[in-house]
């Protein structure tokens, strides 16, 4: 703020001109009064008027609401970390089913573990008194405080094998095509909800950029080894088909937004859309509109000073041409919080808001498969 400079100031502050915060139009904070909280959304709105991570959560809910209400905005959700092992899968399915998420970019592991619950199987609490050596011998894979029985993954393997064995070897695979086929299988045979089932039913593509780094990727490799032994033609996989389909899908939209849970490869792969289009225009000579994300919502506890992409703020991504800056209308919310805490609260809050004031249907909702 501007103030009078005094060349003879002795640093004691006696020459300061103390401003009136009301005149300066500062936004006052408010005590969080639980007597006024009657719903999750009441709590989140109250938190937005506090400080620290509570305020981040409240402001992020406003961004998610704006993104959800924007009829011109196509929303990409990126997923990293053990979100399905941590039983967050139905929240993601809900966002898909309600038309609030229109494409998924994920780790392969997250989709594989999601298949476990989508086919009616369970994950279990870990007893810390049991050693990891004993867990291995018993066939229990540990993910922090949760167990994934090896038998679950064997069952998932059978689902994936069933899809791959029916695949026409003349058609090259990529992750979104395989995930769509798995979703179709689940829609036909599985009674439970799941991410890939919801994605298939709502025509939402699911991309796995690091496909070979997953249980499903290993299933694909094992399938091909089996086909070679049987003197059958191995299946082909081209990850650049994913990139091209993702880019073409986003190019067709008026606006794009992104919801990022965690970081890692899914976040970077989805965010590199802007630079990819710019390079095609600048180096490749293609006549393309330069598109960047208008909205961004990120839930990740990683701090920026570790230097990894997972902790980098959206302001850094602006310098790469990935996001529209706030000065041009970009809206961003970033919450430094465990997603198993932040995501349920954010989504529940915004769903309450949309239920109270539905507004027009979003034009980007996809038609369902017959």
C-alpha positions in Angstrom: 0.0 0.0 0.0 1.2 3.5 -0.7 2.5 5.6 2.1 4.5 8.8 2.6 8.3 8.2 2.4 10.4 10.0 4.9 14.1 10.3 4.1 14.8 11.0 7.7 12.9 8.0 9.1 14.8 6.3 12.0 13.0 3.0 11.5 11.0 3.3 14.6 7.7 3.4 12.8 6.6 6.7 14.3 6.1 8.2 10.8 3.8 5.4 9.6 0.3 6.3 8.3 -1.9 3.6 9.7 -4.6 2.6 7.2 -8.2 1.8 7.9 -8.8 -1.8 6.7 -12.4 -0.9 5.8 -11.3 2.0 3.7 -8.7 -0.3 2.0 -11.6 -2.7 1.3 -9.9 -5.6 3.0 -12.0 -8.7 3.5 -12.7 -9.4 7.2 -12.5 -12.9 8.7 -15.2 -14.4 10.9 -15.1 -16.8 13.8 -16.3 -20.2 12.9 -19.6 -20.5 14.9 -20.7 -24.1 15.0 -24.1 -23.0 16.2 -24.6 -21.7 12.7 -23.4 -24.9 10.9 -26.2 -27.3 9.9 -24.7 -29.0 6.9 -21.4 -29.8 5.3 -21.7 -26.8 3.0 -22.4 -24.5 5.9 -19.1 -25.7 7.5 -17.1 -25.3 4.3 -18.5 -21.8 3.7 -17.7 -20.9 7.3 -14.2 -22.3 6.8 -13.6 -20.0 3.8 -13.9 -17.1 6.2 -11.2 -18.4 8.5 -7.5 -19.0 7.7 -4.8 -21.5 6.7 -5.9 -24.8 5.2 -9.5 -24.2 6.2 -9.7 -21.1 4.0 -8.0 -23.0 1.2 -10.7 -25.6 1.4 -13.5 -23.1 1.4 -12.1 -21.2 -1.6 -11.5 -24.4 -3.5 -15.2 -25.3 -3.1 -16.1 -22.0 -4.8 -13.8 -22.9 -7.7 -15.3 -26.4 -8.0 -18.8 -24.9 -7.9 -17.9 -22.3 -10.6 -16.4 -25.1 -12.8 -19.4 -27.3 -12.3 -21.9 -24.5 -13.2 -20.0 -23.4 -16.3 -21.9 -25.0 -19.2 -19.0 -24.4 -21.6 -16.4 -26.1 -19.4 -15.2 -29.6 -20.1 -13.6 -31.0 -16.9 -10.6 -33.3 -16.7 -9.9 -35.1 -13.4 -6.4 -36.5 -12.7 -5.8 -39.1 -10.1 -2.7 -40.3 -8.4 -2.1 -42.1 -5.1 -4.0 -45.0 -3.7 -7.4 -43.3 -3.9 -9.4 -46.5 -4.7 -7.6 -48.5 -2.0 -8.5 -45.7 0.3 -12.2 -46.2 -0.7 -12.7 -42.9 -2.6 -13.8 -44.6 -5.8 -17.5 -43.9 -5.4 -16.9 -40.2 -5.0 -15.2 -40.2 -8.4 -18.0 -42.3 -9.9 -20.5 -39.8 -8.5 -18.8 -36.9 -10.2 -18.9 -38.9 -13.5 -22.5 -39.9 -13.1 -23.6 -36.4 -12.4 -21.8 -35.0 -15.5 -19.3 -33.0 -13.4 -16.2 -34.8 -14.7 -15.8 -35.5 -18.4 -12.5 -37.2 -18.7 -10.2 -39.1 -16.3 -6.4 -39.3 -16.4 -5.1 -41.8 -13.8 -2.4 -44.0 -12.7 -2.9 -47.6 -13.8 -2.7 -48.9 -10.2 -5.6 -46.7 -9.2 -7.8 -48.2 -11.9 -6.6 -51.8 -11.1 -7.5 -51.4 -7.4 -10.8 -49.8 -8.4 -11.6 -52.9 -10.3 -11.4 -54.8 -7.0 -14.3 -52.9 -5.4 -16.2 -52.7 -8.7 -16.3 -56.5 -8.9 -17.6 -56.8 -5.3 -14.3 -57.5 -3.5 -12.9 -55.7 -0.5 -9.8 -54.1 1.0 -9.0 -54.6 4.6 -7.4 -52.8 7.6 -3.8 -53.6 8.4 -2.9 -54.7 11.8 0.5 -53.0 12.5 1.5 -55.9 14.8 1.8 -58.1 11.7 5.1 -57.8 9.9 5.5 -57.1 6.2 7.4 -60.4 5.9 4.4 -62.3 7.4 2.0 -60.3 5.1 4.0 -61.4 2.1 3.8 -65.0 3.1 0.1 -64.8 3.6 -0.5 -63.0 0.3 -1.4 -59.6 1.6 -0.1 -56.5 -0.1 0.2 -53.5 2.2 -0.7 -49.9 1.1 0.2 -47.8 4.1 -2.6 -48.9 6.6 -4.7 -51.0 4.2 -4.3 -54.5 2.7 -4.9 -55.6 -0.8 -5.1 -59.4 -0.9 -3.2 -60.9 -3.8 -6.3 -63.0 -4.5 -8.1 -59.8 -5.4 -5.5 -59.0 -8.1 -5.7 -62.5 -9.5 -9.5 -61.9 -9.8 -8.9 -58.6 -11.5 -6.4 -60.3 -13.9 -9.2 -62.7 -15.0 -11.4 -59.7 -15.8 -8.7 -58.0 -17.9 -7.7 -61.3 -19.6 -11.3 -61.9 -20.6 -11.4 -58.5 -22.3 -8.0 -58.8 -24.0 -8.8 -62.4 -25.2 -11.8 -60.9 -27.1 -9.8 -58.1 -28.6 -9.3 -58.0 -32.4 -5.5 -58.2 -32.9 -5.8 -56.1 -36.1 -6.9 -53.1 -33.9 -4.2 -51.3 -32.0 -4.9 -50.8 -28.3 -4.3 -47.7 -26.2 -5.3 -47.2 -22.5 -8.6 -45.3 -23.1 -9.9 -48.0 -25.5 -9.0 -50.8 -23.1 -10.5 -49.0 -20.2 -13.7 -48.5 -22.2 -13.8 -52.2 -23.0 -13.3 -53.1 -19.3 -16.1 -50.6 -18.4 -18.4 -52.3 -20.9 -17.7 -55.7 -19.4 -18.4 -54.3 -15.9 -21.7 -52.7 -17.1 -22.7 -56.1 -18.4 -21.6 -58.4 -15.6 -20.9 -56.4 -12.4 -23.7 -55.3 -10.1 -21.5 -52.8 -8.1 -20.7 -49.3 -9.0 -17.1 -48.4 -10.1 -15.1 -45.8 -11.9 -14.7 -47.6 -15.2 -18.3 -48.8 -15.2 -19.5 -45.2 -14.7 -17.1 -43.9 -17.3 -18.4 -46.4 -19.9 -22.0 -45.6 -19.2 -21.4 -41.8 -19.5 -18.9 -41.9 -22.4 -16.1 -40.6 -20.3 -12.6 -41.6 -21.6 -10.1 -42.9 -19.0 -6.5 -42.4 -19.9 -3.6 -44.1 -18.2 -0.4 -42.5 -19.5 2.1 -44.8 -17.6 0.2 -47.9 -18.7 3.0 -50.4 -18.2 3.5 -49.2 -14.6 0.4 -51.0 -13.3 -1.3 -54.3 -12.6 -3.4 -53.9 -15.8 -0.2 -53.2 -17.8 1.4 -56.4 -16.4 -1.8 -58.3 -17.4 -1.4 -57.0 -20.9 2.2 -58.1 -21.0 1.3 -61.5 -19.7 -1.5 -61.8 -22.2 1.0 -61.2 -25.1 3.5 -63.7 -23.7 0.7 -66.3 -23.6 -0.4 -65.4 -27.1 3.2 -65.9 -28.4 3.4 -69.3 -26.7 0.1 -70.3 -28.5 1.5 -69.0 -31.8 -1.1 -66.2 -31.9 -0.4 -62.7 -33.0 0.5 -60.4 -30.0 -1.7 -57.4 -29.3 -0.3 -54.0 -30.2 -0.4 -51.0 -27.9 0.3 -47.3 -28.9 0.3 -44.7 -26.1 0.4 -41.9 -28.6 -3.1 -42.8 -29.6 -4.1 -41.7 -26.1 -2.3 -38.4 -26.5 -3.9 -37.7 -29.8 -7.4 -38.6 -28.7 -7.0 -36.5 -25.5 -5.8 -33.5 -27.4 -8.5 -33.8 -30.0 -11.1 -34.1 -27.3 -9.9 -30.9 -25.5 -9.5 -29.0 -28.7 -13.2 -29.4 -29.4 -14.2 -27.7 -26.2 -15.0 -24.0 -25.5 -13.4 -24.1 -22.1 -11.5 -26.7 -20.1 -11.0 -27.2 -16.4 -8.9 -29.7 -14.3 -9.4 -31.3 -10.9 -6.1 -32.8 -9.7 -5.9 -35.3 -6.9 -2.2 -35.8 -6.0 0.2 -35.2 -8.8 2.6 -37.4 -10.7 2.3 -38.5 -14.3 -1.4 -38.0 -14.6 -1.2 -34.4 -13.6 1.7 -33.6 -16.0 0.3 -35.6 -18.9 -3.0 -33.7 -18.7 -1.4 -30.3 -18.2 1.0 -30.7 -21.1 -2.0 -30.3 -23.5 -1.4 -26.6 -23.7 2.3 -26.8 -24.7 1.5 -29.7 -27.1 -1.0 -27.6 -29.0 1.3 -24.6 -28.9 4.2 -26.6 -30.3 2.0 -28.1 -33.0 1.1 -24.5 -34.0 4.6 -22.9 -33.6 6.8 -25.8 -34.8 4.4 -27.8 -36.9 2.7 -25.0 -38.6 -0.8 -26.2 -37.8 -3.6 -23.6 -37.6 -4.8 -24.4 -34.1 -6.4 -22.3 -31.3 -4.1 -22.0 -28.3 -6.0 -23.5 -25.4 -5.2 -23.5 -21.7 -7.1 -24.6 -18.6 -9.5 -21.9 -17.3 -10.2 -23.6 -14.0 -8.0 -25.6 -11.7 -8.6 -27.4 -8.4 -5.8 -29.2 -6.7 -5.8 -31.3 -3.6 -2.4 -32.5 -2.6 -0.3 -32.2 0.7 3.1 -32.1 -1.0 4.9 -28.8 -0.4 6.4 -26.8 -3.3 9.9 -26.8 -1.8 10.5 -30.5 -2.5 10.7 -29.5 -6.2 8.4 -32.2 -7.6 5.5 -31.5 -9.9 3.1 -32.8 -7.4 3.8 -29.8 -5.2 4.1 -27.1 -7.8 1.4 -24.4 -7.8 -0.7 -23.4 -10.7 1.1 -20.1 -10.9 4.2 -22.1 -12.0 2.1 -23.8 -14.7 1.0 -20.5 -16.0 4.6 -19.8 -17.1 4.5 -23.0 -19.2 1.4 -21.9 -21.0 -0.8 -24.5 -19.4 -3.3 -22.3 -17.5 -5.1 -19.0 -18.1 -3.7 -16.5 -15.6 -6.2 -14.9 -13.1 -5.7 -11.6 -14.8 -7.4 -13.1 -17.9 -10.2 -14.9 -16.0 -8.4 -18.1 -14.7 -9.8 -19.4 -11.4 -7.8 -21.7 -9.2 -8.1 -23.4 -5.8 -5.2 -25.3 -4.2 -5.6 -27.3 -0.9 -2.6 -28.7 0.8 -4.4 -31.6 2.4 -4.7 -35.4 2.3 -7.3 -36.0 -0.4 -9.1 -38.6 1.7 -10.1 -35.7 3.9 -10.3 -32.9 1.3 -12.1 -34.6 -1.6 -15.2 -35.9 0.3 -15.7 -32.6 2.0 -15.3 -30.5 -1.2 -17.6 -32.7 -3.3 -20.3 -33.0 -0.6 -20.3 -29.3 -0.2 -20.6 -28.5 -3.9 -23.3 -31.2 -4.4 -25.3 -29.5 -1.7 -25.0 -26.2 -3.5 -26.0 -27.7 -6.8 -29.0 -29.4 -5.2 -30.2 -26.2 -3.7 -29.8 -24.2 -6.9 -29.5 -26.6 -9.8 -29.3 -24.0 -12.6 -29.2 -25.1 -16.3 -28.0 -28.5 -17.3 -24.4 -28.5 -18.4 -24.2 -28.8 -22.2 -21.1 -31.0 -22.2 -22.7 -34.0 -20.6 -22.1 -37.1 -22.7 -24.7 -39.4 -24.2 -24.8 -42.9 -22.8 -23.8 -46.1 -24.6 -26.7 -48.3 -25.5 
